[in-house]
Amino acid sequence: MATNRSQRLRKKLCVDEFQELGFELNLDFVEGLDDKAIDAFLDAFLKEAMEANGLGYVGGDDYGLVCLQKRGSVSEEQRVAVESWLKGRSELKSVEASPLLDVWYPDKPINSKN
């Protein structure tokens, strides 16, 4: 593909200065947790960790991708806040939050401007 793209095309493709960052989550629930407890945890997670930080979550109850609710990139501070919130929860045995990555093209490196 051509590397000399117009600003409009770069924005549509979410590349270069329009790159959008997010991170992946892997959650491991404690053994024996019933469905009601998991649902209550997920409700609290979406309200207290995601919506409170202007973030959106796409995925299942144990794995997903976190990105902004609008166009743009998740900051390292937001990533740390979500990870800290999750690590403080008794429903989880372990939490893995990936480093920030390009949400549209995960194999591409992160631009230094982000």
Secondary structure, DSSP 4 states (H G I P E B T S, - for coil): --S---HHHHHHHT-GGG--EEEEEEEEEPTT--HHHHHHHHHHIIIIIIGGGTEEEEE-SSEEEEEESSSS---HHHHHHHHHHHHT-TTEEEEEEPPPEESS-TTSPPPTT-
